[in-house]
Amino acid sequence: MSTDSRPLGLVHVASIVVGAIVGVGIFFTPASLAKALPSPTWVLGIWLLGGIVSLSGALVFAELGARFPRAGGVYVFLREGFGVRAGPPLAFLYGWIELLVVQPGSMAVIAIVLVQNVAYLTGPLPASLQGGAAVGAILAFTGANLLGLKTGGRIQVGTAAMKLGALALLIAIGVVWGRAALVFMPRSTVVEGNAWSWLVVGLIPVLFSFGGAYHATYVAGSVRDPERSIPGGIVLGISTVLVGYLAVNVAFLGLLGHEGLAHSESPAADVAARVFGPLAGKALAVVIILSASGILNTICLGFPFVIYAMAQDGLFFKRAGRLHPKTGRPALAVAIQGLFASAAVVIGAAQIDVLMAGIAFADAAFQGAVAIVLLRMRWAGAPASHLRAPIVASLTFLVLEGGLAVGCLIQKPRESAYGVGVLVVGALAWLVFRRRSSGEGQVTSNGSAE
């Protein structure tokens, strides 16, 4: 395949990982962790442990991305990994909940956050205009990605660089104005609990803060030398984020101390305030805008390839499975995603939050199923290409995602009932599309029609 048809490289893959992982959470999560954990050593240790666990999960995605260097990522892994009978319906249900709820819901929430922070810089917007502005932001990134993979890739590299620049600014503030003595100064408040409870309480938000590396696998069909670039980019991206997250936490501790960090509502704003004074709020708003922009572009760049792969399999509208001859983008799939995300803004954040909570158990279950795919392939003796994830990485990832799925069902039974409803509708949609595809040609396990 020509370079023009595969315009993305290792740097683009790493940028997608950075763009998917670094959101607004790193600017707020350290405070909640400092409040829940007994010492600075625990705070930094949990971030390090969470990063190692997340790297283990990333290695699973990296190996599967190298084994299946085709557009669609997790969708392809599930389709190929569970055989002709179970694979296609399982992959379809994954694509279904991602298409209807996860990706548009995420884009809607992030677009609203972006608009709110732009309004903080420019002046308040009437409530009636905020929704329209959020839709406009979604359509702007959708339009940019319709221009082609090269354009979307350049935006991705740029926004990832700006995010890392924002983290670097916070780190620099900590290095210049922070005090080393504060970093490991014991806190005066006694924290209830034991090592096990601190481990669980700390890892949950940290693992969420590191989530998103799988986005890089969506674009595998458009990456040069994917057997090397996909795993290399994923490992490079998450390793960069891990170092950045640890350094930012050291900066927060060096300026605020553990006690100060634990009582801060927005540590990034408090740290900036010590240096920039009244400009701190505006500086933080710019950081959040950069982060929100990066996430919007990440979703626009990658997820349409899942819709594309579904359409290629005859499990979505056929036109969504065509690449534009000039841009190399699945143009209709990109447009459909932008339309669904715009509709999510209109539906409202409250309803989206309920739906997102409702399908959390299913999303975690599908992620865990990815680890099962790799374990099945190892059991069958399938040869690896350039990278082999440690078996312990697959097992750790499976246990954590399985536990999260069960926890969501137990903690949010009412919302999960809505999620079950989405899956039931998805099963009916599977039957409809399957019947249509059967009339045109049987879909095989690799997605081709016979």
N, C-alpha and C positions, 0 to 999 in steps of 0.2 A: 504494500500500500504506500502511496506517495506521501511525501512530507506534508503537502497541502491538505491531504485528507486526514492526517494525524498531526495537527499543528501544536499539540501540547507536549511539554517535556517534564523532566523531573522537577524543575522549579515550579511549574504550574501545579503539579500534583501536591508538592509541599505547601504551596500557597492556599490550595483548597482546604488542606488539613488545618492550617493555621486559621483560615477564614471561618471554617465550620466550628472550631473549638473555642477560639477567643471571642466571647460575647461580652455582655455587660456584667456577668456574674463575678469575674475576677476582681471587679472594683467594689463589690459588696460582700461576697462570701467570706473573705478572711475575717471580717468582724464577727460573724456568727460562729465561726470555728473557734476564734479566740475566746469567745464567751463560754463555749461548751467544753473546752479542753483545759487541762490543769497547768500547762507550762508552755513556754515558747518551743521547747524541744518537741513536745507533742504536736504543736501546730505545724512546724516545719516537717516533722516526721510523717505526719498524715499526708501532707502534700506530696512528699517524696514517694511514699507507699502507693498513694493513688495514681501517681504518674507511672510507677512501675507496673501496676496492674493494668492501667490503660494502655501502656506500651505492649503488654502481653496480648490484649485484645486487638491492638493495631497490627501485631504480627500475624494474628489469625487472618484478618482482612487482607494483609499484605500478601501472604502466601496464596490465598484463594484468588486475589486479584491477579497474581502472576500465573496461576493455573488457568484462569478463565479471563483472559484479557479482552473481554467484549463489553459493549455498552450495556449498562443495566445494574452492575454491581451486585448488591445483595439479592436482587430479583434473580439474576443469573445463577448465583451460588445455590439458592434454594431450588431452583428449577432443575439444575444439573445434579445436585447432591442427594436428592431423595427419590430418584428413579422416575420412570415414565409415568407411573400412576399417581404417586403422591407429590412429586416435584412441581408439575405445572399448576395444580390448584393451590398448593401452599404458596408458591411464588406469586400467583395472581392475588391472593388475599393480602399478602404483604404489600404489593403495589396498590391495591385497592384502598387500604387504610392510609397509606402514605399520600395517595392522590387526593382523597376526599378530606382528610383531617390533618395529618401531621404536617405536611409541607405547607399547604395554604394557611393552616392555623399559625404555624411558626412565622410565616411571612407577614401575616396580618398583625400579629403582636409586635414584631420587630419594626414594621413600618410605622405603627402608632407611636412606639418609643422614639423612633427617629424624628417624627414630626413634632412630638412634644419638646424634644431637645433643640430642634431648630427654632421653635417658637420661643424657647427660653432665650435664645440669642437675638432674635429679631423682634420680639414682642409677641404678646398673647394672640392666639387665633380664636375666633368664635368657635364654639363647640360644633356648630353646623358645618364649618369648613375643615375641621380636623380630619374627619373621615375622608373627605374628598382629597385632601393633601396626602393622606396615607395611601389611597388608591393611586394617586399620581406618582408617588415614590415607587410603588410596585410596578406600575406601567413603564416608568423610566428605565428601571433595571431590566424589565422584560424586553423593552425595545432595544436596549443596548446589546443584549444577548442574541436578539434576532439578527443583528448585523454580522454575526459570525463567531466561531470559536476563538479566533485570534483576538477579536475585540473583547469578548468576555474574559479570555485568559489574561489580557493586559490589565483589565480592570481588577481581576482577582489578585494579580501580583501587586498592583498598586495599593489596593485596600489592605492586603496582608502586610505590606511594608509599613503602611501608616499605623496599623494596629501594633506591630512590633515597635514602631517608633514611639507610640504612646506609652507602651510598657517600659521602653528604654528611658523615657523622660521621668517616669515615676522612680525607676531604679536609680537614675542619676541624682534625683533629688535626695533619695535616701543615702547615697554614697557621700554627697557633698555636705548635706545638713544633718544627716542621721548620726547617732552615737552608737558605737559598737557595744558599749556597756548595756544599752537598753535592749539589745537583741535577745539576750538570754537572761535578762533580769527576771527572777521569779515573781509571779503575781501574788498580790496580798490576799486575794479572795480565794477561799477554799471551794473547789468544785466537787459536787457530789458525783458518785459513781465509781466505777472500777475500770481497769484497763480494757476489758471486753466492751463495756458500754461506750467508753470514749472512742474505741476503734470503730464501732458501728455508726455512732453519731457523726464521727468525723468523715468517714469514707463516703457516706451517701452523697453529700453535696459536692465533695471533691470529684467523685467519679462522674457526676453530672457535668461538672465544670470541664472535664477532660473529654466529654463525649463528642462524637461527630467525625472521627477519622474515616469512617466508612464512606463519607461523601466522595472521597477521592476515587473510589472504585466505580462510581457511576459513569465516569468519563473514560473508562479504560479503552473503549473502542476508538478513541480519538487521541491516544497517547503514543508517541514514538517509543519504540523499544519497550513495550509495556511490561515484559517479564522482569526488566530491571528498574524501569522508571516508577512503576506503581509501588512495589515494596520499598524502594529507596526513598521515594517522595513521602510515603506515609511515615516511615521511621524518622526521616529528617524533620518532617513537620511536627510530629508529636514530641520529639526530643527537644526541638527548639522551644515549643510551648512549655515543656516541663522546666527547662532552665529559666525561662522568663517568669513563670509563675513562682518558682522558689525565690528568685531574686526580688520580685515585687513584694512578697511576704516579708523578706528580710528588710526591705526598705520601709514597709509599714511598721514593723517592730522597732527598727532603728530610730524612727521619728516619734512614734506614739507609745512605744512600750507595750507589753502584753495587756496591762490593765487599760491603757488608753485605747488600744485597738478593740478590746472587748466591749468598751462602752461607746464606740463610734458607730453612728448610723450609716455613714458613708466615708470609709477610711481614705479613699482616693481624694475626696473633696477636702477632708481635714488635712491630709498631707500637702495638697496643693495650696491650701489656705496659709500654711506656715511659710510658704515661699512667695506666692502670688497675691496674697491678701484678698481684696475684693474681687479680683479676677478669677478666683478659684472656681466659682460656680460655672463661669463661662468656659474655663479650661476643661472642666470635667464634661460639660455638655459637648464640646468638640470631640473629646475622646469617645463618648458614647455614640455620637453620630458616625464616627469612623467605624466603630465596631458594628453598629447596626447595618451600615452600608455594606460591609464585608460579608455579613451573614446573608443579606438579601441577594447579593451577587453570587455567593456560593450555591444557594438553592437554585437560582435561575440557571446557573452554568451546568449543574450536575443532574438534578432530578429529572428533567425532561427526557433524559436517556432511558429512564425506567419506563416511562410512558411509551417511548419509542420501541423498547424491547417487547413490551406487552403487545403493541400493535403488530410488530414483526411476527409474533407468535399467533396472530389472529385473535387475540384476547382483548383488543380494543379497536377503535375505529381505524380502518386500514390506512387512511391518509396520514394519521399520526406516526406511522412507521416509515415515513419517507424523509430523507435528508435533502435539504435544499442544495442544488448542484453548485451554487457559488459560495455559500456560507458554511456548508457542512453541518448545519444545525437542523434538528428535527423541528422545523418552524412551527408546525401546528401544535406539537407537544409543548413547546415553550409558551405559545399563546394560551393554550388550555390551562396550564399552570397559573399564568398571570391572571386569567379570568376567575379561576377558583379562589385564588388568594384575594382578589378584589371583592368577590362575593363574601368571603369570610370577614372582611372589614365591615361590610354592610350588616352582616348578621350580628356582629358585636363581640367584644372581647369576653364578656361574661359567658355567653353561650359557647364560644370557642374554648374557654378554659374548662368547661364541663366535658366537652367532647375530647379534649386532649387528655384530661385525667381519665376518661372512660376507656380510651384505647391504649393507655400506658402499659397495661398488663400484656396486651397482644404485641405491642412494639417490642417489649422486653423479651417476650417469648420468641419472636422471630429472630432477634439478635442472638439469643441462646441457641437457636436452631442452626445458626451459621457455624457455631463451634462444633455442633454435632456433624455437620457436613465434613469438616476437616477431619474429625475423628473417624468418620466412616471411610474416608479416602485413605487415611493412614492404615486402618484395619485391613482394607482391601489391597494394600501394598502399592497404591498409585504413586508413581515417581514424581518427585518435586522438580521444579525447574531451577531457580536460582536461590531460593530461600526456603528454609524449613522452620516453622514456628515450633518452639518447644511444646511437647505434649502438655506439660503443666500449664502453659499459657492457655491452651484450649480448655482444659478442665477448669481453671480458675475463672475464665470468662463465662463458661457454661453455668457454673455454680452461682456466680454473682447475678447474671441476668435471670436465671431461673428463680432465685430468691427474690429478686425485684418484682418479677411477674406475680409470684404468689403473694408478696406483700401488698401489691396494688389491689389485688382481688379482696384481700382481707380488710385493708384499711379504707377502701373506697368501693364498697359493694354496689351502692346506688349508681354511681357514675359508671362503674364497670358494666352495669346492665345496659347502658346506652352503647358501650363499646361492643357488647355481644350483639346488639341490634345491628350495628354497622357491619359486623362480620356476617350475620345472617343475610343481610341485603347483598353483601359481596358474594356469598355463596350462590344466591339466585342469579346475580349478574354473571358469575362464572358459567353457570349452566346455559345461559342465553348465548354468551360469546362462544362457548365450546360447541354448541349446536351449530352456530353459524360457521365456525371454522371447520367443523366436520363436513359440512356441505361443500366447502371449497378445497379441502385437503387436510389430511390428518396431521396434527401438530406432533412432532417427535420430541424427544427429551432435549435435543439441542436447539429447539425452536424452529426448525425448518419444516416446511410442508412437503408431504409426499403425495 
